Amino acid sequence: MFLKTRVIVNPESNKGRTKKRWNEIKEALKTFFKEFKYEFTEKPFQAIELSRKAIKEGTDLIVAVGGDGTINEIANGFYENEKVINPRTVLGIIPSGSGCDFIRSLNIPLSLKHALKVIAQAPSSWIDIGKVRFKDHQGQDKERLFLNVADFGIGGEVVKKVNENRMRRKASSYFRCLLSTFVAYKNKRVKLRIDGREFPPGEYLIGTISNGRIFGKGMKIAPQAKLDDGLFDVVLVKGMKTLEFFRNVWKIYTGTHLSHPKISLIRGKTIEAYPEEGEKEVLIELDGEQLGKLPAVFEIVSRSLLIKGYP
């Protein structure tokens, strides 16, 4: 089916379980692909360079083995100088991470065998991606692509805590970290401009810029979002008191939260977010990675990535 296939594996994904089950994954790959090369990542962001190099070498299909962060890095490698290196190169996904939210918007099963069937049999589909310009923690301007969901506010704080807990070998459940972060969290005053329309400064618990539907280990934050409609679903959650939050947080898991009076949905192509004057650091996260802070500009790049799945 493909002349050249490259498999990029994050062995540390899913808390190191990917490394332990690699032989099983490799043998399963052999039943679908006669020939393929594979490479393991050894450090953060290496998957970007491995992906970019493979595409320049003429690879037709790149298979990502890992979670949302690994998939994000590999997809970033499809681009150089803000352009797709080879628009005919296809991304396939074998989910093997502690966070596998993006695949749910592509209807890719968690099962190894069935995920491989999607790569082998599903049509190659064009999907949108997000591009964000932001400040890193040193105040330097950075640019990154994301596939699923970016957000500002409590999401970045939660991801930071999840990662810290993993480093300390403590429990790193997203939901547990969300609840503990909320107790001490102070809502952020943020100014927004969406497709040139100014919004009054608001006090937000979180604002998500959603390409996919699901983030945070199963939260259906943007249940109506589509990967190929050329628009972000921007979900804005205003500050809530503790009891109100605990009464309503479960609705995000069922996707029934959009009717709440403090939650709004706005669709747009370009979202500019700035901290109000005097507001302290407002963290952002992209596809489960906490990389920087506001101010940031999020732009949709319509139908620019070819991927195996059913968006």
C-alpha positions in Angstrom: 0.0 0.0 0.0 2.8 2.4 0.9 6.3 2.3 -0.6 8.1 3.6 2.5 6.8 3.3 6.0 8.5 4.8 9.1 7.4 4.0 12.7 8.3 6.5 15.4 8.0 5.1 18.9 8.0 6.9 22.2 9.1 4.0 24.5 8.4 6.1 27.7 4.8 6.7 26.7 2.0 5.2 28.9 4.4 5.3 31.9 7.0 3.1 30.1 4.5 0.4 29.0 5.1 1.1 25.3 8.7 -0.1 25.7 7.6 -3.3 27.4 5.0 -4.1 24.7 7.1 -3.0 21.7 7.7 -6.6 20.5 4.0 -7.2 20.5 3.5 -4.0 18.5 6.3 -4.8 16.1 4.9 -8.3 15.3 1.4 -6.9 14.8 2.9 -4.3 12.3 4.5 -7.1 10.3 1.1 -8.6 9.6 0.0 -5.4 7.9 3.3 -4.1 6.4 5.9 -6.1 4.6 8.6 -3.6 5.2 9.0 -0.7 7.6 11.7 1.1 9.6 11.3 2.1 13.2 13.0 4.6 15.5 12.7 5.2 19.2 12.7 8.7 20.7 15.2 9.3 23.5 14.4 12.9 24.6 11.6 15.5 24.4 10.9 17.0 21.0 13.1 14.5 19.2 10.1 13.1 17.4 9.8 16.4 15.5 13.2 15.9 14.0 12.8 12.2 13.3 9.5 12.9 11.5 10.9 15.8 9.5 14.0 13.7 8.5 11.9 10.7 7.4 9.6 12.9 5.2 12.7 14.4 3.5 13.9 10.9 2.8 10.7 10.2 0.9 8.6 8.4 3.5 5.0 7.9 2.4 3.5 6.9 5.8 4.7 7.8 9.3 3.2 5.8 12.1 3.1 7.4 15.6 3.3 5.0 18.5 2.5 6.9 21.7 0.1 9.4 23.3 -1.2 12.8 22.4 2.2 14.5 23.1 4.0 12.1 20.8 1.5 12.5 18.0 1.7 16.3 18.4 5.5 16.2 18.0 5.4 13.9 14.9 2.8 16.1 13.3 4.9 19.2 13.9 7.7 17.4 11.9 5.4 17.4 8.9 6.1 21.2 8.5 9.1 23.3 8.0 9.2 27.1 7.7 5.4 27.1 8.1 4.9 24.8 5.0 4.1 21.2 4.6 7.2 19.4 3.5 5.4 16.8 1.4 1.5 17.1 1.3 1.3 13.4 0.2 2.9 12.0 3.4 0.2 10.4 5.6 0.1 10.2 9.4 -1.1 6.9 11.0 -1.6 6.4 14.8 -1.1 3.4 17.1 -2.4 4.8 20.4 -0.1 3.9 23.3 -0.2 6.7 25.8 -1.6 7.7 29.1 -3.5 10.4 27.2 -5.2 9.3 24.0 -7.9 11.9 23.5 -7.2 13.0 19.9 -7.8 9.5 18.4 -11.5 9.7 19.6 -12.2 12.6 17.2 -10.8 10.3 14.4 -12.7 7.2 15.6 -9.5 5.2 16.0 -9.9 2.3 18.5 -7.5 1.8 21.4 -7.1 -1.9 20.4 -3.7 -2.5 18.6 -5.2 -4.8 16.0 -8.1 -2.5 15.2 -5.9 0.7 15.1 -3.7 -1.1 12.6 -6.7 -1.9 10.5 -7.6 1.8 10.4 -4.1 2.6 9.2 -4.3 -0.1 6.5 -7.9 0.3 5.4 -9.2 3.8 6.3 -9.2 6.6 3.7 -6.5 9.3 4.0 -8.4 12.4 5.2 -7.4 16.0 5.2 -7.9 17.6 8.6 -7.3 21.1 10.1 -4.5 21.9 12.5 -4.0 24.8 14.9 -1.0 27.1 14.9 -0.2 29.1 17.9 2.3 31.9 18.6 3.0 32.4 22.3 5.6 33.3 25.0 7.7 30.6 26.5 8.6 30.7 30.2 11.7 32.8 29.4 9.5 35.4 27.6 10.7 34.4 24.1 8.4 34.2 21.2 7.6 30.7 20.1 5.4 29.0 17.5 3.9 25.5 17.6 1.3 23.4 15.9 -1.5 21.5 17.7 -3.9 18.9 16.5 -6.5 18.6 19.2 -7.1 21.2 21.9 -5.2 24.2 23.2 -6.3 26.1 26.3 -5.5 28.9 28.7 -6.2 29.1 32.4 -6.6 26.2 34.8 -5.8 23.6 32.0 -2.1 24.7 31.9 -2.0 24.6 35.7 -3.4 21.1 35.8 -1.0 19.8 33.2 1.9 21.4 35.1 0.8 19.6 38.3 0.3 16.2 36.4 3.8 16.4 35.1 5.3 17.4 38.5 3.5 14.4 40.1 4.9 12.1 37.5 8.4 13.3 38.2 7.8 12.6 41.9 6.3 9.2 41.1 3.0 10.3 42.7 -0.5 9.6 41.3 -1.0 11.8 38.2 -4.7 11.4 37.4 -5.9 14.4 35.4 -9.2 14.5 37.3 -7.5 14.3 40.7 -5.1 17.1 39.7 -8.0 19.2 38.4 -9.8 19.0 41.7 -6.8 19.8 43.8 -5.7 22.7 41.5 -9.2 24.2 41.5 -9.2 24.6 45.3 -6.2 27.1 45.1 -6.9 28.5 41.7 -7.6 32.1 41.0 -9.6 32.9 37.9 -7.6 34.8 35.2 -8.7 38.1 33.6 -8.2 37.8 29.9 -9.0 39.9 26.9 -10.1 38.1 23.7 -10.4 39.0 20.0 -12.0 36.4 17.8 -11.8 37.0 14.0 -11.3 40.7 14.7 -14.3 41.0 17.1 -13.3 42.4 20.5 -14.8 40.9 23.6 -14.9 42.7 27.0 -12.3 41.4 29.5 -13.6 38.4 31.3 -12.7 36.4 34.4 -12.2 32.9 33.2 -11.6 29.5 34.8 -10.5 28.1 31.4 -10.8 28.9 27.7 -10.3 26.1 25.2 -9.4 26.5 21.5 -10.7 23.2 20.2 -10.0 21.5 16.9 -10.9 18.1 18.3 -13.8 17.2 20.7 -12.1 15.7 23.7 -9.2 16.6 26.1 -8.1 16.0 29.7 -8.4 12.2 29.6 -11.9 12.0 28.4 -13.6 15.4 28.9 -15.9 16.2 26.0 -15.1 19.9 26.1 -16.2 20.7 22.6 -18.7 18.0 21.7 -19.7 19.6 18.4 -16.2 20.3 17.1 -15.1 18.9 13.7 -11.6 18.3 12.5 -12.2 19.4 9.0 -14.7 22.4 9.1 -12.0 25.1 9.0 -13.1 26.5 12.4 -12.1 26.3 16.1 -14.8 25.7 18.7 -13.8 28.2 21.4 -15.3 27.1 24.7 -15.1 29.8 27.5 -15.8 28.9 31.1 -16.3 31.8 33.5 -15.3 31.7 37.1 -17.3 29.4 39.3 -17.6 29.0 43.1 -16.5 25.8 44.6 -19.9 24.2 45.1 -21.0 25.3 41.6 -17.9 23.8 40.0 -18.3 20.4 41.7 -21.9 20.2 40.8 -21.2 20.8 37.1 -17.7 19.4 36.3 -19.2 15.9 35.5 -21.2 17.5 32.7 -17.9 18.1 30.7 -17.4 14.3 30.7 -20.8 13.8 29.1 -20.6 16.8 26.8 -23.8 18.4 28.3 -22.1 21.5 29.8 -22.7 24.0 26.9 -26.1 25.0 28.3 -24.7 26.3 31.5 -25.1 30.1 31.7 -21.4 30.6 32.6 -20.2 28.6 29.5 -20.2 29.9 26.0 -19.3 28.5 22.6 -17.9 30.7 19.8 -16.5 29.5 16.5 -13.7 31.3 14.7 -10.5 31.0 12.7 -8.2 33.4 14.6 -8.3 33.8 18.4 -6.1 36.4 20.2 -5.8 36.1 23.9 -4.1 38.6 26.2 -3.8 38.8 30.0 -5.5 41.9 31.4 -3.1 44.5 32.8 -1.9 43.5 36.2 -2.9 39.8 35.7 -0.1 37.4 36.7 1.1 34.5 34.5 -1.6 32.8 32.5 -0.4 29.4 31.4 -1.4 27.7 28.2 -1.2 24.0 27.1 -1.2 22.3 23.7 -2.3 18.7 23.2 -1.5 18.0 26.9 1.9 19.7 27.0 2.5 22.9 29.1 4.8 25.0 26.9 4.3 28.6 27.7 1.9 31.5 28.6 -0.3 34.3 27.2 -0.3 36.4 25.2 -1.0 34.0 22.3 -2.6 34.0 18.9 -4.3 30.8 17.7 -4.9 30.3 14.0 -6.7 27.5 12.1 -4.7 26.0 9.2 -7.5 24.5 7.1 -7.3 20.9 5.8 -3.5 20.8 5.8 -2.6 17.4 7.3 -3.3 14.0 5.7 -4.2 11.4 8.3 -5.6 7.9 8.6 -8.9 7.9 10.4 -12.6 8.7 10.2 -13.0 12.4 11.2 
